[in-house]
Amino acid sequence: MSGNLWLDLGTCIFVLLGALLSLSAGFGMLRFPDMLGRLHSQSKPQAAGLMFILIGFALQQTNWATVLFIFPILLFQFITTPAAGMVLARGGYRSKHYENVPLLVDELEAEVERAQRAEDAAQARERSRSGEEPRNEPEQDSDFDPTAPNSLSL
């Protein structure tokens, strides 16, 4: 067999594997019942799928500059995807969108309570500086209704 046939076969395998992983990420976003599962399905197979597609692309390139340009793409993808997933998970946790996921160890509870107390204290200081009367009732975001159905639930 010629070398080009082997490269073509390898490219097809990598691209198909990457496409299947990306497709499974899409199905996971639709089928997983809770926010944390969706975040997992969005980050892991999607990043691996992109990696396999880019490897398949690199096999077909004859220009080294193009191949070397793939490495920063992979690096930024593998740095930003977990960071974005962590930020989204913390935001969902703080806004109570984790839909009764059974957490065996809730490592964020104390940290969120501490951050909430600091935020409340900062708001109280700001109100005292501006001369407003202190409020006894907790402020609620008018756009967020915790009893409303989650738009991400299918």
C-alpha positions as semicolon CSV with decimal commas, in nm:
position;residue;x (nm);y (nm);z (nm)
1;M;0,000;0,000;0,000
2;S;0,115;0,351;-0,067
3;G;0,188;0,606;0,206
4;N;-0,091;0,834;0,088
5;L;-0,349;0,560;0,134
6;W;-0,236;0,505;0,492
7;L;-0,247;0,880;0,563
8;D;-0,595;0,900;0,412
9;L;-0,711;0,604;0,621
10;G;-0,563;0,754;0,939
11;T;-0,724;1,089;0,862
12;C;-1,062;0,926;0,808
13;I;-1,036;0,736;1,135
14;F;-0,935;1,044;1,336
15;V;-1,199;1,268;1,180
16;L;-1,475;1,009;1,228
17;L;-1,370;0,946;1,586
18;G;-1,368;1,321;1,654
19;A;-1,707;1,364;1,490
20;L;-1,854;1,079;1,697
21;L;-1,719;1,229;2,018
22;S;-1,858;1,571;1,929
23;L;-2,192;1,411;1,843
24;S;-2,195;1,228;2,176
25;A;-2,132;1,564;2,349
26;G;-2,440;1,702;2,174
27;F;-2,651;1,404;2,275
28;G;-2,526;1,436;2,633
29;M;-2,634;1,800;2,641
30;L;-2,983;1,692;2,540
31;R;-3,019;1,374;2,742
32;F;-2,848;1,426;3,078
33;P;-3,104;1,526;3,340
34;D;-2,901;1,770;3,549
35;M;-2,674;2,068;3,498
36;L;-2,359;1,900;3,627
37;G;-2,399;1,606;3,390
38;R;-2,454;1,842;3,099
39;L;-2,139;2,033;3,186
40;H;-1,943;1,709;3,192
41;S;-2,081;1,602;2,855
42;Q;-2,006;1,944;2,710
43;S;-1,641;1,956;2,812
44;K;-1,485;1,611;2,795
45;P;-1,595;1,461;2,462
46;Q;-1,606;1,797;2,285
47;A;-1,241;1,874;2,365
48;A;-1,129;1,523;2,272
49;G;-1,337;1,537;1,953
50;L;-1,170;1,860;1,846
51;M;-0,830;1,708;1,924
52;F;-0,896;1,406;1,700
53;I;-1,030;1,621;1,417
54;L;-0,723;1,846;1,432
55;I;-0,491;1,543;1,436
56;G;-0,668;1,413;1,126
57;F;-0,628;1,756;0,967
58;A;-0,257;1,764;1,056
59;L;-0,199;1,427;0,886
60;Q;-0,306;1,575;0,552
61;Q;-0,091;1,888;0,573
62;T;0,243;1,915;0,399
63;N;0,323;2,261;0,534
64;W;0,483;2,255;0,881
65;A;0,360;2,605;0,962
66;T;0,002;2,481;0,941
67;V;0,078;2,180;1,158
68;L;0,252;2,394;1,420
69;F;-0,047;2,631;1,425
70;I;-0,265;2,341;1,546
71;F;-0,079;2,314;1,878
72;P;-0,184;2,658;2,013
73;I;-0,543;2,580;1,912
74;L;-0,533;2,257;2,114
75;L;-0,358;2,428;2,404
76;F;-0,615;2,707;2,431
77;Q;-0,899;2,458;2,395
78;F;-0,768;2,239;2,676
79;I;-0,708;2,543;2,900
80;T;-1,036;2,727;2,841
81;T;-1,284;2,438;2,832
82;P;-1,225;2,317;3,192
83;A;-1,206;2,674;3,320
84;A;-1,534;2,766;3,152
85;G;-1,697;2,449;3,283
86;M;-1,586;2,530;3,638
87;V;-1,720;2,887;3,616
88;L;-2,052;2,764;3,475
89;A;-2,080;2,497;3,745
90;R;-2,014;2,748;4,024
91;G;-2,263;2,992;3,873
92;G;-2,525;2,719;3,850
93;Y;-2,455;2,616;4,208
94;R;-2,488;2,971;4,341
95;S;-2,813;3,029;4,151
96;K;-2,955;2,691;4,267
97;H;-2,981;2,545;3,916
98;Y;-2,824;2,213;4,002
99;E;-3,169;2,052;4,023
100;N;-3,138;1,848;4,341
101;V;-2,824;1,664;4,237
102;P;-2,725;1,433;4,523
103;L;-2,398;1,587;4,641
104;L;-2,215;1,353;4,876
105;V;-1,970;1,623;4,985
106;D;-2,074;1,983;4,936
107;E;-1,738;2,159;4,924
108;L;-1,880;2,492;4,806
109;E;-2,145;2,548;5,073
110;A;-1,920;2,723;5,325
111;E;-1,745;2,925;5,054
112;V;-2,074;3,044;4,902
113;E;-2,210;3,140;5,244
114;R;-1,891;3,335;5,319
115;A;-1,908;3,514;4,983
116;Q;-2,277;3,594;5,039
117;R;-2,205;3,741;5,383
118;A;-1,924;3,954;5,239
119;E;-2,153;4,073;4,958
120;D;-2,430;4,159;5,206
121;A;-2,184;4,349;5,426
122;A;-2,055;4,546;5,125
123;Q;-2,410;4,637;5,026
124;A;-2,490;4,746;5,384
125;R;-2,179;4,966;5,391
126;E;-2,277;5,120;5,057
127;R;-2,629;5,190;5,181
128;S;-2,498;5,349;5,500
129;R;-2,266;5,574;5,299
130;S;-2,548;5,686;5,071
131;G;-2,783;5,751;5,364
132;E;-3,046;5,487;5,281
133;E;-3,234;5,310;5,555
134;P;-3,120;4,952;5,616
135;R;-3,341;4,687;5,469
136;N;-3,458;4,395;5,676
137;E;-3,578;4,184;5,385
138;P;-3,333;4,003;5,159
139;E;-3,309;4,140;4,808
140;Q;-3,417;3,911;4,530
141;D;-3,326;3,932;4,169
142;S;-3,644;4,011;3,978
143;D;-3,527;3,810;3,674
144;F;-3,465;3,491;3,871
145;D;-3,756;3,284;3,995
146;P;-3,631;2,967;4,170
147;T;-3,973;2,803;4,136
148;A;-3,987;2,851;3,756
149;P;-3,905;2,548;3,543
150;N;-3,549;2,539;3,419
151;S;-3,524;2,611;3,047
152;L;-3,238;2,359;3,021
153;S;-3,456;2,071;3,142
154;L;-3,594;1,853;2,867
